[in-house]
């Protein structure tokens, strides 16, 4: 698991595989064997540059559990330093199953980066009218390119309140897991090597990483289960 699982998630995985084992025993055995997940390091990229254009209302208002896919997407930008170069990631997450619907990577945190990830998500999922897309107040999300993509689908733009990271807590939590499980403690000698590791992690996150909130399923398993009644 590349030190990505703590004892709680290891316990959940064992239960999924049919092992009748107590979580306390899992903790004890992992402690004895020196098996520990990576420590999360908190360091946040801040794209806020004041009010440079349009600030949307906080329509989402921390309602992080929509009933169906493609009702609420959230996004943000995070920064990495790889081989002496800053690299930026812009993912689109569906709050229903916490899957990463799309993502873009660039050496510049510009509006093209964020617009590309949202455009890819729209083309992939073709969301129905009424989609909410929530972000912080970063300059990329105040730009007309971002706004235009949302309104073009009949969607609604939503923004966190100024300086309130809890309004976009699920995205922040994903970045924390990503960096502790894939980035911190690793050494990437090139952007290509980093991009390959990032692609592999997001594939693993979507298809293999179980989540307690999703009843022990992976995001893709939960998404498929949720979409079945809609397509039946």
C-alpha positions in Angstrom: 0.0 0.0 0.0 3.1 2.3 -0.1 2.4 3.3 3.5 -0.9 4.8 2.4 -3.2 3.0 4.8 -3.4 3.5 8.6 -4.7 0.8 10.9 -8.4 1.8 10.5 -8.3 1.4 6.7 -6.2 -1.8 6.9 -8.9 -3.1 9.3 -11.7 -2.2 6.9 -9.8 -3.8 4.0 -9.4 -7.0 6.0 -13.1 -7.1 6.9 -13.9 -6.7 3.2 -11.8 -9.7 2.4 -13.7 -11.8 5.0 -11.3 -11.6 8.0 -13.1 -11.5 11.4 -10.5 -9.4 13.1 -10.7 -6.6 15.8 -9.3 -3.2 14.9 -7.3 -3.2 18.2 -5.5 -6.3 17.1 -4.7 -4.7 13.7 -3.3 -1.7 15.5 -1.2 -3.8 17.8 0.2 -6.0 15.0 1.0 -3.0 12.8 2.7 -1.3 15.7 4.8 -4.3 16.5 5.8 -4.6 12.8 6.5 -0.9 12.5 3.9 -0.5 9.8 2.7 3.1 9.9 1.1 5.4 7.3 2.9 8.5 6.2 2.5 11.7 8.4 0.5 14.4 6.7 2.4 17.7 6.3 0.2 20.8 6.2 1.3 23.4 3.7 -1.3 25.1 1.5 -0.9 26.9 -1.8 -2.9 30.2 -1.7 -4.3 31.6 -5.0 -6.2 34.4 -3.3 -5.2 37.8 -4.7 -8.1 39.9 -3.5 -11.2 40.7 -5.5 -10.0 40.9 -9.1 -13.4 40.2 -10.7 -16.5 38.3 -9.7 -17.1 36.8 -6.3 -19.9 34.3 -6.1 -22.1 33.5 -3.1 -21.4 30.4 -1.0 -24.3 28.4 -2.5 -22.9 25.1 -1.3 -22.9 26.2 2.3 -21.0 23.1 3.4 -23.6 20.6 2.1 -21.0 18.0 1.3 -23.2 15.0 0.7 -25.3 15.2 -2.5 -27.5 12.2 -3.2 -26.4 11.6 -6.8 -23.3 12.1 -9.0 -22.8 15.3 -11.0 -24.9 17.4 -8.7 -21.9 19.1 -6.9 -18.3 19.4 -8.0 -15.6 21.0 -6.0 -12.1 22.2 -7.1 -9.0 23.9 -6.0 -5.3 24.3 -7.0 -2.4 22.9 -5.0 1.3 23.3 -5.5 4.3 20.8 -5.6 8.0 21.4 -6.0 9.5 18.8 -8.4 13.1 18.8 -9.6 13.5 22.6 -8.7 10.3 23.5 -10.6 6.9 24.4 -9.2 4.0 22.2 -10.5 0.3 22.9 -10.0 -2.6 20.5 -9.9 -6.2 21.4 -10.6 -8.6 18.5 -9.9 -12.4 18.3 -10.2 -14.0 16.2 -7.5 -17.6 14.9 -7.4 -18.8 15.3 -3.8 -21.3 12.4 -4.1 -18.6 9.7 -4.3 -15.5 11.8 -3.8 -14.1 10.6 -7.1 -11.7 12.8 -9.1 -13.6 13.3 -12.3 -10.8 15.1 -14.1 -7.5 16.9 -13.5 -5.0 19.1 -15.2 -1.3 19.8 -14.4 0.9 22.7 -15.3 4.0 24.7 -14.3 1.8 27.8 -14.1 -1.3 28.2 -11.9 -3.1 30.2 -14.6 -6.7 30.3 -15.7 -5.9 27.9 -18.6 -5.0 25.2 -16.0 -8.3 25.5 -14.1 -10.4 25.9 -17.2 -8.9 22.8 -18.8 -9.8 20.5 -15.8 -13.4 21.9 -15.8 -13.8 21.6 -19.5 -12.6 18.0 -19.4 -15.0 17.1 -16.6 -17.9 18.6 -18.5 -17.0 16.8 -21.7 -16.6 13.5 -19.8 -19.8 13.6 -17.7 -22.2 15.9 -19.6 -23.8 17.1 -16.3 -27.5 18.1 -16.3 -28.7 21.6 -15.6 -28.4 22.6 -12.0 -24.8 21.4 -11.3 -23.1 23.4 -8.5 -19.4 24.0 -8.9 -17.7 25.2 -5.7 -14.2 26.6 -5.1 -12.4 29.2 -3.0 -12.0 32.8 -4.1 -8.8 32.2 -6.0 -8.2 34.5 -9.0 -8.7 31.6 -11.4 -12.3 31.1 -10.3 -13.1 34.8 -10.5 -12.2 34.8 -14.2 -14.8 34.8 -17.0 -13.3 31.6 -18.5 -14.3 29.6 -15.4 -17.7 31.3 -15.0 -18.5 30.8 -18.7 -18.0 27.1 -18.5 -20.3 26.7 -15.5 -23.1 28.9 -17.0 -22.7 27.1 -20.3 -24.0 23.9 -18.7 -26.8 25.6 -16.9 -24.8 25.3 -13.6 -24.3 27.6 -10.6 -21.0 28.9 -9.3 -20.3 28.8 -5.6 -17.4 30.1 -3.6 -16.1 29.7 -0.1 -16.2 32.7 2.2 -12.9 34.7 2.3 -10.2 32.9 4.3 -12.5 30.0 5.3 -10.9 26.7 4.3 -13.7 24.7 6.0 -16.1 25.8 3.2 -14.1 23.6 0.9 -12.9 21.0 3.4 -13.4 17.9 1.3 -11.0 19.2 -1.4 -8.5 20.2 1.3 -8.8 16.7 2.8 -8.0 15.1 -0.6 -4.9 17.3 -1.1 -3.8 16.2 2.4 -4.1 12.5 1.6 -2.5 13.0 -1.9 0.6 14.7 -0.5 1.1 12.4 2.4 0.5 9.2 0.5 2.2 10.1 -2.8 4.4 13.2 -2.5 6.0 13.8 0.9 9.0 11.6 1.6 9.4 10.8 -2.1 12.1 12.1 -4.5 11.2 12.8 -8.1 14.0 13.5 -10.5 11.9 14.8 -13.3 8.4 16.2 -14.1 7.7 13.1 -16.2 8.4 10.8 -13.2 6.2 13.0 -11.0 3.4 13.0 -13.6 3.5 9.3 -13.8 3.3 8.9 -10.0 0.4 11.4 -9.9 -1.5 9.5 -12.6 -1.0 6.3 -10.8 -2.1 7.7 -7.5 -5.4 9.2 -8.8 -6.2 5.9 -10.6 -5.5 4.1 -7.4 -7.5 6.6 -5.3 -10.5 6.3 -7.6 -10.5 2.6 -8.1 -8.8 1.0 -5.1 -8.7 3.3 -2.1 -11.6 2.3 0.1 -13.4 5.1 2.1 -15.2 4.6 5.4 -17.7 7.3 4.4 -18.6 5.3 1.3 -19.4 2.2 3.4 -16.0 0.6 2.7 -16.3 1.0 -1.1 -13.9 2.8 -3.4 -15.2 6.0 -5.2 -15.8 4.2 -8.5 -17.6 1.3 -6.8 -19.8 3.7 -5.0 -20.4 5.8 -8.2 -21.4 2.7 -10.2 -23.8 1.6 -7.4 -25.3 5.1 -7.2 -25.7 5.4 -11.0 -27.4 2.0 -11.4 -30.9 3.2 -10.4 -30.5 6.2 -12.7 -29.7 4.1 -15.7 -32.0 1.1 -15.0 
